[in-house]
């Protein structure tokens, strides 16, 4: 069965874009989250960066990344290696300069070269190119309600035998083209649980989709990265008043009721974080890209 895995299928490719991420603090506290690999182009080259939320790697002393191994330029499904970074794992991440934007990136190629390559281990993963980001002209053709797909490890769950994530569907709950409450984020109507922090969120149309302004139905697939999942909206009762709060997807158990609304930071925040990484490491600026959200 594994020999006929069709990697031309977009959803099959997404099985190998996310990396299960586990962190441990000096006090022994364990967090499980989601990360994904994105390729960023700059003048003279490109670099793969791992993307997740700041809160997933905050205070992390050790980090563990589950990589499927590579064989004949394809994933060796069922064979994987855990890349372990033993010291000051959280310090190697570069976060968005705005403390209120929960996005961080990590130089995954350097870690692979330094830790896995000397052991002869070659990992397989699929990178997201910059052209998967939704563009302005595409955004103008979208409705307030759109279908989305997000990929990750809710409640730390994954297919342990095949080392593959969980794919889940939902819809936008606020328009992608608006900044929710004036911040670079939007809400999705989906079942979000601890462990989904860092999940990539895609506009995902298969078979056909509607171009709103042209009033035209297009046959085919449309997949665009819209952002990164960071939080879930909860309700709690205080003095008989219902209050809506944001709760990190990775965190302590809360006696609150989930209302199935996830908070997604827009793709522009990922580009901004990558630009900070470039500057810190004296790399040229990212190539200009018209990112719509």
Long-range contacts (C-beta under 8 A, 24 or more apart in sequence): 2-77, 2-78, 5-74, 5-75, 5-77, 7-74, 7-75, 7-126, 10-221, 10-223, 11-149, 11-167, 13-126, 14-126, 14-149, 14-151, 14-167, 14-200, 14-202, 15-151, 15-164, 15-165, 15-167, 16-68, 16-75, 16-124, 16-125, 16-126, 16-164, 17-125, 17-126, 17-127, 17-128, 17-151, 17-200, 18-151, 18-152, 18-153, 18-165, 18-199, 18-200, 19-50, 19-65, 19-66, 19-67, 19-125, 20-65, 20-66, 20-153, 20-158, 20-163, 20-165, 21-52, 21-56, 21-57, 21-63, 21-64, 21-65, 21-198, 22-63, 22-64, 23-56, 23-57, 23-60, 23-61, 23-62, 23-63, 23-64, 23-89, 23-90, 24-60, 24-61, 24-62, 24-64, 25-59, 25-60, 25-61, 26-59, 26-61, 29-59, 31-56, 31-60, 31-250, 32-153, 32-156, 32-194, 32-195, 32-250, 33-152, 33-153, 33-195, 33-196, 33-197, 33-198, 33-249, 33-250, 34-151, 34-152, 34-153, 34-165, 34-195, 34-196, 34-197, 34-198, 34-199, 34-200, 34-229, 35-65, 35-106, 35-198, 36-128, 36-151, 36-198, 36-199, 36-200, 37-108, 37-125, 37-126, 37-127, 37-128, 38-127, 38-128, 38-129, 38-130, 38-270, 38-274, 39-127, 39-128, 39-129, 39-130, 40-130, 40-271, 40-274, 40-278, 40-286, 41-130, 41-286, 41-287, 42-278, 42-283, 42-284, 42-285, 42-286, 42-287, 43-284, 43-285, 43-287, 44-284, 47-107, 47-109, 47-283, 48-108, 48-109, 48-127, 49-105, 49-106, 49-107, 49-108, 49-274, 49-277, 50-105, 50-106, 50-107, 50-108, 51-103, 51-104, 51-105, 51-106, 51-198, 51-200, 51-228, 51-270, 51-273, 52-93, 52-104, 52-106, 52-197, 52-198, 52-228, 53-102, 53-103, 53-104, 53-197, 53-198, 53-228, 53-230, 53-248, 53-249, 53-250, 54-93, 54-95, 54-96, 54-102, 54-103, 54-104, 55-102, 55-197, 55-230, 55-248, 55-250, 55-251, 56-104, 56-197, 56-198, 56-250, 57-89, 57-90, 57-93, 57-104, 57-106, 58-90, 59-90, 60-89, 60-90, 61-87, 61-88, 61-89, 61-90, 62-86, 62-87, 62-89, 63-89, 63-90, 65-108, 65-111, 66-158, 66-163, 67-116, 67-123, 67-124, 67-125, 68-123, 68-124, 68-125, 68-163, 69-121, 69-122, 69-123, 69-124, 70-122, 70-123, 70-124, 71-124, 74-124, 75-124, 76-124, 77-162, 77-163, 77-164, 78-161, 78-162, 78-163, 80-163, 81-116, 81-121, 81-123, 83-111, 83-112, 83-115, 83-116, 83-123, 84-115, 85-111, 85-115, 94-273, 94-276, 94-277, 94-280, 95-273, 95-276, 96-269, 96-272, 96-273, 96-276, 97-272, 97-276, 100-183, 101-184, 101-265, 101-269, 101-272, 101-273, 102-230, 102-231, 102-265, 103-228, 103-230, 103-265, 103-269, 103-270, 103-272, 103-273, 104-273, 105-270, 105-273, 105-274, 105-277, 107-277, 107-281, 128-200, 128-225, 130-286, 130-287, 130-289, 131-289, 132-223, 132-224, 132-225, 133-224, 133-225, 133-267, 133-271, 133-289, 133-291, 133-292, 134-176, 134-203, 134-224, 134-225, 134-226, 134-267, 134-291, 134-292, 134-293, 135-290, 135-291, 135-292, 136-290, 136-292, 138-224, 138-292, 139-176, 139-177, 139-292, 139-293, 140-177, 140-212, 140-213, 141-211, 141-212, 141-213, 141-214, 142-176, 142-177, 142-203, 142-212, 143-175, 143-210, 143-212, 144-172, 144-174, 144-175, 145-171, 145-172, 146-171, 146-172, 146-176, 146-203, 147-171, 147-203, 147-204, 147-205, 148-172, 148-188, 148-190, 148-201, 148-202, 148-203, 148-204, 148-226, 149-201, 149-202, 149-204, 149-223, 150-188, 150-190, 150-196, 150-199, 150-200, 150-201, 150-202, 150-229, 150-262, 151-199, 151-200, 151-202, 152-195, 152-196, 152-197, 152-198, 152-199, 152-200, 152-229, 153-195, 153-196, 154-191, 154-192, 154-193, 154-194, 154-195, 154-196, 155-193, 155-194, 155-195, 156-194, 156-195, 157-195, 169-204, 170-262, 173-261, 176-203, 176-226, 176-266, 176-293, 177-292, 177-293, 179-266, 180-263, 184-265, 184-266, 184-268, 184-269, 184-293, 185-227, 185-230, 185-263, 185-264, 185-265, 185-266, 186-226, 186-227, 186-264, 186-266, 186-293, 187-233, 187-261, 187-262, 187-263, 187-264, 188-229, 188-261, 188-262, 188-264, 189-260, 189-261, 190-260, 190-262, 191-260, 192-229, 192-232, 192-249, 192-258, 192-260, 192-261, 192-262, 193-232, 193-249, 193-258, 194-248, 194-249, 194-250, 194-251, 195-249, 195-250, 196-229, 196-232, 196-249, 196-262, 197-229, 197-230, 197-231, 197-248, 197-249, 197-250, 198-228, 198-229, 198-230, 198-249, 199-228, 199-229, 200-225, 200-227, 200-228, 200-229, 201-225, 201-226, 201-227, 201-228, 201-229, 201-262, 201-264, 202-226, 225-267, 226-264, 226-266, 226-267, 226-293, 227-264, 227-265, 227-266, 227-267, 227-269, 227-270, 227-293, 228-264, 228-265, 228-269, 228-270, 229-262, 229-263, 229-264, 230-263, 230-264, 230-265, 231-262, 231-263, 232-258, 232-261, 232-262, 232-263, 233-258, 233-259, 233-261, 233-262, 233-263, 234-258, 234-259, 235-259, 266-293, 267-291, 267-293, 268-293
